[in-house]
Amino acid sequence: MEIFGVAAPYLRKPERERIAAQNKPFDAKTACYVADPKMEYVKGKIRSHDSSSVTVETEDGRVVTVKPDDIRPMNPPKFDKIEDMAMLTHLHEPAVLFNLKDRYAAWMIYTYSGLFCVTVNPYKWLPVYNPEVVAGYRGKKRQEVPPHIFSISDNAYQFMLTDRENQSILITGESGAGKTVNTKRVIQYFATIASFGDPSKKKELPSGKIQGTLEDQIIQANPLLEAFGNAKTVRNDNSSRFGKFIRIHFGTKGKLASADIETYLLEKSRVTFQLPAERSYHIFYQILSNKKPELIEMTLLTTNPYDYPFISQGEITVLSINDTEELMATDSAIDILGFNFEEKTGIYKLTGAVMHHGNMKFKQKQREEQAEPDGTEVADKVAYLMGLNSADLLKALCYPRVKVGNEFVTKGQTVQQMNSLEQLCINFTNEKLQQFFNHHMFVLEQEEYKKEGIEWEFIDFGMDLAACIELIEKPMGIFSILEEECMFPKATDASFKNKLHDQHLGKNSNFQKPKPCKGKAEAHFSLVHYAGTVDYNISGWLEKNKDPLNDTVVQLYQKAALKLLSQLFASYASAEGAMDHHLVLHQLRCNGVLEGIRICRKGFPSRILYGDFKQRYRILNASAIPEGQFIDSKKASEKLLSSIDVDHAQYKFGYTKVFFKAGLLGLLEEMRDERLAVLMTRLQAVSRGYVTRLKFKEMTQKRESIFIIQYNIRSFMNVKNWPWMKLFFKIKPLLRSAEAEKEMQTMKEEFFKLKEEFAKSEARRKELEEKMVVLVQEKNDLYLQIQAERENLSDAEERCEGLIKSKIHLEAKMKEFCERLEEEEEINAEITARRRKLEDECSELKKDIDDLELTIVKVEKEKHASENKVKNLTEELATLEETLLKLTKENKALQEVHQQTLDDLQAEEDKVNMLTKVKVKLEQQVDNLEGTLEQEKKIRADLERAKRKLEGDFKMSQEAIMDLENERLQMDERLKK
């Protein structure tokens, strides 16, 4: 812990305190937590109990009698201030609550909760983000260091480097929980450990921009976003009034490459309205702080915020924020991010124009329902700052051309005392986000177990939020009814309320009738959100939803000459060290912390591919995997794990991965580190032994030389005083003079001979030196070639591993496509059978049509015959008019026959019309069936083409793998040579 410096006491409790906690007296049978109406839970000791009640003495001396269900067992003292709450023996709400409370009291604000890291806002500065803390967490495993946002960040960074997969960090919580601060710390960590170049250097660009290094730009993006997107609220002095999605991109070697930030859901209504205890966005007050007087002059402003109604409806100063210092930070951030002078000036001018907008006044035109400007002085300032013509601006504001459509903006403000449409939209967004989070953490996690073939009983954690979301957004939901009511000209808030109650009250459990509450605005309905029940007042909803955007003004602004770039908080009072039990438990329930711990303990949060597991952990027992023969990665992993001394119930084998319960993978990492330590120790021992033996051999030779020298000196000392020795010393020089001439002659001869040999050796030496230079050059070239080959080999191995993974992926995909193909073939067979059946039916229908056509022809002939008959009878009637009296009976009979014939003719005509309609309908059915048949043929052809393409891709992948294997073998042979 020394590496963390002054931050150590804020990260982990001292060893002495941990030992003292273990030695505390503790009775597991009597120590408990008891439910309390004021504090949610308090500590106590059981004094007596029976089947229906328990008597408990609380730590403040009260004696209470409660039901057995209101009692929760207490964990032993060794679990006090535990760093990972998933390790608690008894997991329940009070255990989690008091662990967080005890750690918070010691200013240890970070705590692991299974898959999560929970942080409690300390509302004060703590030295846990210093450079030495960043260095202390770099490259460390989660279990090696105390809980911290830096540990989460480093694990994500290391997983990105090893797995080559994108990593995400989701920071969630209520307003004031510390999301903004922790986001800044994550960015700070990445910028520190993965930066390149010297961060102190800034480059001067030709255009006059001073641009910082990439890590500076990433860090400085936050102050600029906070200036324009953060404001003081009731709970938080620096509350982010927008959401942001940050992507940081790294190169192949883990260095920072780029970053981008997406913003959304900015609270636009805060620009024009603030509550009495709140403030607008920081940038307005920073400019008016007069730290840079040139900005006041540039934007035509005064230094008094009360001169501008848009920003002075609430507070204008915040004790915890120094606007002058923040202005300098914002100005510096604009420079570091690379904005030139023109862009920077445009930012400040546009901000000033927004403040001036609030001073524009309008009056009603005489005898007209039309507004007109009450003076143009302010409009001239706004137009000047925005690069517009003031006349065009006033015309666009007073005489807008409104486009009728479905695009609306919602104006107003979020009022906590009276939740309106804006708060419903915000809560709906939070509901959708929480649903996505729950689905990812609880549903997808369990679905992957099923997909991998692991025996798992699906656990419902009761976190499904679909009912509330559907109540708001589905057809005949709240938004749908609101849109419908806006279409009716005589609709009112009362009719909207009645329709909501008629549609949902008593039919949907998430829609409730609010309880009347004194001192608060009237509520018209209540919704049960995941975070609790919220009352809503619908006054003005129809007007807000029908308020259209003035497209004329928007288009005018777009043509302007000014070009711009178009977690848990402890208590409401924000007091240091104080904790509100109700509030913390509410947030724990809403964020699914307990559910996360449970699924972490029951499930398998760690998983690794078989190939990666075999490669990384083979060192634990290399003999379990036979050398020289190919063995499937899954079988190798099974053999390896079965040979290791671990709890075999703590892991499961899936189809492509091996899954581990919480903590087992960390244990394997520790075993691997121990094994590596043993191997390194052996290697060091062998190396040191070899070096020591060399030294010992050299010492032995020195010792023998010393013995020989000592023996000769002792012998000389014994004989040097003998008389004969003295005579020998006198005669020996005389003998040398005679021999000296001979030696001189011999030495001259040897000198000339040595001179010749020296000349030859010198020439030989020069020749060898030249050869040596050539050989050294060749050696360097070969070394460079070997280095290049090694790099190529590592690249080839990486590509080979990637191809193997892609092969596995393609095989799984191929299998999936084969299954789909079989299903499609079955469907195709069914369609073919249906087609044949339909063809038979079509042939029968065609026969019926032919018969009907023959009948129609026959009827038409009868019709013509009847018409001819009528014509003949008419002619006979004309010729027999004179004899009418005589032929009355015959005429009457003929009239009856004529009438009957007309009736028959009408009936036949109706029949012909009906048959014609039947014929047309049958022809349409035949055309539809033929179109369906052609579509099914086309689908089958597409599936066959996809099958052939997949088979070709699979064959090409196999060939590429074979080529890489051959290339690797050739490189191995070349390296061996």
Buried (B, 14 or more C-beta within 10 A) or exposed (E): BEEBBEBBBBBBBEEEBBEEBEEEEBEEEBBBBBBBEEBBBBBBBBEEBEEEEBBBBBEEEEEBEBEEEBBBBBBBBBBBBBBBBBBBEBBBBBBBBBBBBBBBEBBBBBBBBBBBBBBBBBBEEBBBBBEBBBBBBBEBBBBEBBBBBBBBBBBBBBEBBEEEEEBEBEBBBBEBBBBBBBBBBBBBBBBBBBBBEEBEEBEEEEEEBBBBBBBBBBBBBBBBBBBBBBBBBBBBBBBBBBBBEBEBEBEEEBBBBEBEBEBEEBBEBBBBBBBEEBBBBBBBBBBBBBBBEEBBEBBBBEEEBEBBBBBBBBBBEBEEBBBEEBBBBBBBBBBBBBBBEEBBBBBBBBBBBBBBBBBBEEEEEEEEEEEEBEEBEBBBBBBBBBBBBBEBBBBBBBEBEEEEEEEBEBBBBBBEEBBBBBBBBBBBEBBBBBBEBBBEBBBEBBEBBEEBEBEBEEBEBEBBBEEBBEBBBEEEBBBBBBEEBBEEEEBEBEEBBEBBBEBBEEEBEBBBEBEEEEEEEEBBBBBBBBBEEBBBBBBBBBEBBBBBBBBBBEEBBEEBEBEEEEBBBBBEEBEEEEBBBEBBBBBBBBBBBBBBBBBBBEBBBBBBBBBBBBEBBBEBBEEBBEEEEEEEBBEBBBBBBEEBEBEEEBBBBBEBBBBBBBBBBBBBBEBBEEBEEEEEEEEEEEEEEEEEEEEEEEEEEEEEEEEEEEEEEEEEEEEEEEEEEEEEEEEEEEEEEEEEEEEEEEEEEEEEEEEEEEEEEEEEEEEEEEEEEEEEEEEEEEEEEEEEBEEBBEEBEEBBBEBBBBBBEBEEBBEEBEEEBEEBEEBBEEBBEBBEEBBEEBEEBEEEBEEBEEEBEEBEEEBEEBEEEBEEBEEEBEEBEEEEEEBEEEBEEBEEEBEEBEEEBEEBEEBBEEBEEBBEEBEEBBEEBBEBBEEBBEBBEEBEEBBEEBEEBBEEBEEBBEEBEEBBEEBEEEEEE
